[in-house]
Amino acid sequence: MSMPTVRFRIDFNRDEAIGPGKIALLEAIAKCGSLSQAARDLGMSYSRAWQLLDSTNTAFVDKVAVMSKGGRGGGGASITAFGHALIGSYRAFEKDVQARAARHFRPITSHARQAQARTRRSPVMRLSDR
């Protein structure tokens, strides 16, 4: 029996939200110290990672991450104290939400269908498929 999982985002205003993708990106930057490496680790393009980081940085008065230009010593990215606080707040809230969901849905969880392996089929029907 699997427990339900909640995926959520926090809307700070109409155009500014923080969700699992932005938090994962910030955590990856904190781990490797590079936006490009974080993007590769998460399987996203550098331009998408840059866009997510830029929108996160502009969502708050304080920056969540700072970038340093490349060159002889190499560039990099680092998470600010505010960025670490944001990650911590999000993860603490997520932990609470997941625990509440598990408690709340426990009585009906056993009624959920279990995930089954799906086989990919071609959208074209062949004579042998009839």
C-alpha positions as CSV (number, residue, x, y, z in Angstrom):
1,M,0.0,0.0,0.0
2,S,1.4,3.4,-1.0
3,M,0.8,6.6,0.8
4,P,-0.6,9.7,-1.1
5,T,1.9,12.3,-2.0
6,V,1.2,16.0,-2.1
7,R,2.9,18.3,-4.6
8,F,2.3,21.9,-4.0
9,R,3.5,25.4,-4.7
10,I,3.4,28.5,-2.6
11,D,2.0,31.6,-4.3
12,F,3.5,34.7,-2.7
13,N,1.6,37.0,-5.1
14,R,-0.1,36.7,-8.4
15,D,3.1,36.2,-10.4
16,E,5.5,34.8,-7.9
17,A,5.4,31.1,-6.8
18,I,7.8,28.6,-5.3
19,G,7.3,24.9,-5.9
20,P,9.2,21.7,-6.0
21,G,11.1,22.5,-9.2
22,K,12.6,25.7,-8.0
23,I,13.4,24.2,-4.6
24,A,15.1,21.2,-6.2
25,L,17.1,23.7,-8.4
26,L,18.2,25.7,-5.3
27,E,19.2,22.4,-3.5
28,A,21.2,21.3,-6.6
29,I,23.0,24.6,-6.7
30,A,23.8,24.4,-3.0
31,K,25.2,20.9,-3.6
32,C,27.4,21.5,-6.6
33,G,28.0,25.3,-6.6
34,S,27.1,25.7,-10.3
35,L,23.9,26.6,-12.1
36,S,25.0,24.7,-15.3
37,Q,25.8,21.5,-13.3
38,A,22.6,21.8,-11.3
39,A,20.7,22.0,-14.6
40,R,22.5,18.9,-15.9
41,D,21.9,17.0,-12.6
42,L,18.1,17.8,-12.9
43,G,17.9,17.0,-16.6
44,M,16.9,20.6,-17.6
45,S,18.4,23.0,-20.0
46,Y,20.7,25.8,-18.7
47,S,18.3,28.4,-20.1
48,R,15.4,26.9,-18.2
49,A,17.4,26.7,-15.0
50,W,18.5,30.3,-15.4
51,Q,14.9,31.4,-16.0
52,L,13.8,29.6,-12.8
53,L,16.6,31.1,-10.8
54,D,16.0,34.6,-12.1
55,S,12.3,34.4,-11.4
56,T,13.0,33.2,-7.9
57,N,15.6,35.9,-7.3
58,T,13.2,38.6,-8.4
59,A,10.3,37.2,-6.3
60,F,11.8,38.4,-3.1
61,V,13.6,41.6,-1.9
62,D,16.6,39.4,-0.9
63,K,18.4,37.3,-3.4
64,V,18.1,33.5,-3.0
65,A,21.3,32.8,-5.0
66,V,24.2,34.8,-6.4
67,M,26.2,34.1,-9.5
68,S,29.8,34.8,-10.2
69,K,31.1,35.1,-13.7
70,G,33.4,32.6,-15.3
71,G,36.9,33.2,-16.2
72,R,40.3,32.0,-15.0
73,G,39.0,30.9,-11.6
74,G,35.7,29.7,-13.1
75,G,32.2,30.9,-12.3
76,G,29.7,29.5,-10.0
77,A,26.6,30.0,-8.0
78,S,25.9,30.0,-4.3
79,I,22.8,30.0,-2.2
80,T,22.4,33.0,0.2
81,A,21.4,32.8,3.8
82,F,17.9,33.8,2.7
83,G,17.9,31.1,0.0
84,H,18.8,28.5,2.7
85,A,16.0,29.8,4.9
86,L,13.6,29.5,1.9
87,I,14.6,25.9,1.3
88,G,14.3,25.1,5.0
89,S,10.9,26.6,5.3
90,Y,9.6,24.9,2.2
91,R,10.9,21.5,3.2
92,A,9.6,21.8,6.8
93,F,6.2,22.8,5.5
94,E,6.3,19.9,2.9
95,K,7.1,17.4,5.7
96,D,4.1,18.7,7.7
97,V,1.8,18.6,4.6
98,Q,2.9,15.0,3.8
99,A,2.3,13.8,7.3
100,R,-1.1,15.4,7.4
101,A,-2.0,13.9,4.1
102,A,-0.9,10.5,5.3
103,R,-3.1,10.8,8.4
104,H,-6.1,12.3,6.6
105,F,-6.2,9.8,3.8
106,R,-5.1,6.7,5.7
107,P,-8.7,5.3,5.9
108,I,-9.1,5.4,2.1
109,T,-5.5,4.6,0.9
110,S,-6.2,0.9,0.7
111,H,-8.8,1.6,-1.9
112,A,-6.4,3.3,-4.3
113,R,-5.3,1.3,-7.4
114,Q,-1.7,0.3,-7.3
115,A,0.6,1.5,-10.0
116,Q,1.0,-1.0,-12.8
117,A,3.8,-1.2,-15.3
118,R,2.7,0.2,-18.5
119,T,3.9,-1.0,-21.8
120,R,4.3,1.5,-24.6
121,R,2.3,0.8,-27.6
122,S,2.5,2.4,-31.0
123,P,-0.4,4.7,-31.7
124,V,-0.7,3.0,-35.1
125,M,-2.8,-0.1,-35.1
126,R,-1.3,-3.0,-37.0
127,L,-3.2,-5.9,-38.6
128,S,-1.6,-8.2,-36.1
129,D,-3.0,-6.1,-33.2
130,R,-6.6,-6.9,-34.1
